[in-house]
Amino acid sequence: MRAYGCGFLAVNAPAWGPPPASGDRLQAAFPNYVWAADFAFDQTADGRVLKVLTITDEFTKTALAIEVERSITGDHLVQVLDRLVAVHGHPRFIQMDNGPEMTCNAIVD
């Protein structure tokens, strides 16, 4: 897992210490400190793929978003994050894997 700084997130190290080394899992110190985004896959009885996006607050273990679609693009992920930021405020970090939706230009922008 890596911590990515999206355009709306602070990418500087916290004042109380350096960021964790690459590959280390961040420990959430308070709500909205670390959000975790992940995808799961399933399929319907007729074999069509379902993609499930989950975003959780690592401190409270609250599911902030669960999106189920046939296709979820990087742009869709950014829309979900924008919606969550409008409701909950900005997290310090977002943890996600290196999947194509997570590393696309929509996330970097």
N, C-alpha and C positions, 0 to 999 in steps of 0.2 A: 504494500500500500504506500502511496505517496501523498504528501500534502501539496495541493496545487493552489496557487494564488490566482484566482480569477480577477478580471479587471476591476471588480468592485470590492475585492478583498485586500486587506493590508498584507503585503508580502515581506515586510521587514520583520526581523526577529523580535519576539516579545521583549519588553524591557527587563524581565526577570530571568532571562537566560537564552542561550542559543537555540535555534530550531533543532529538532531531532535529526540524526543522521538518516540518510536515504535508506528506506526499507524499515525503519523503526515505526512503530505504531504510536501515534500521538495519544496522550492521556488527557482527557477533557477535565479541566479544572473547574468549570462553571458552565451553566447553560449558554448556548450559542458560541462556545469556544471552538468545538469541532463538530462538523456535520459529516456524515458518511454517506456516500452515494454508491449504489451498486445495482447491477442488473441481474435478474433471474429470468430463465426461459422455461416455457411450458408449451404444450400444444393441445389443440382441441381434438375432439374425437375423430374429426376428418383429417387430422394431420397438419393443420395449419398452425404456424408458430405464433405464440403470444410472448411478448416481451414485457417484463415487469420492472419498472424503475422504483427503487425505494430510497428515500433520503431520511436519515434519522439523526437526531441530536444525540451525540455520544455520551453526554453527561446525564441527561434525563431519560435516555433510551426511548424517547418519544418518536413515533413515526410522523415526520413532518409532511411527507408526501408518498403516496403510492399511486403510480400511473401504470395502467395496463393498456397496451396498444399492440397492434400487429407490427408496427415499426416506430421506433423512437430514435430520432436523429439528434445530433449535437445541438441544433437550433431549438428543438423541443426541450432538451435538457436545460438550455439557457433560459427559456421561457418559464419553466418550472422553478428554477433557482431565483429568477427575478420576482416571481409571485411570492415565493417564500421570504425573500428579503423584505418585500413590502409589508408582510405580515409580522415577521419575527425579528427583523433587523439583520445586520451583517454578521456572519460568523467570522472568527479569526482565521480558521482553516477549513478546507473541505478535503476529506480523504476519499480517494477513488482509485480504481485500478487503471491500467493502461489500455483499456479497450478503445476501439475506434471512436465511439461517441464521446469518450472522455478526453481524447487527445486531439480532437479536431480543431480547426481554426475558430469555430464559434466559441469555444471555451477560452481560447487564448485571447480573443478580441474582448 
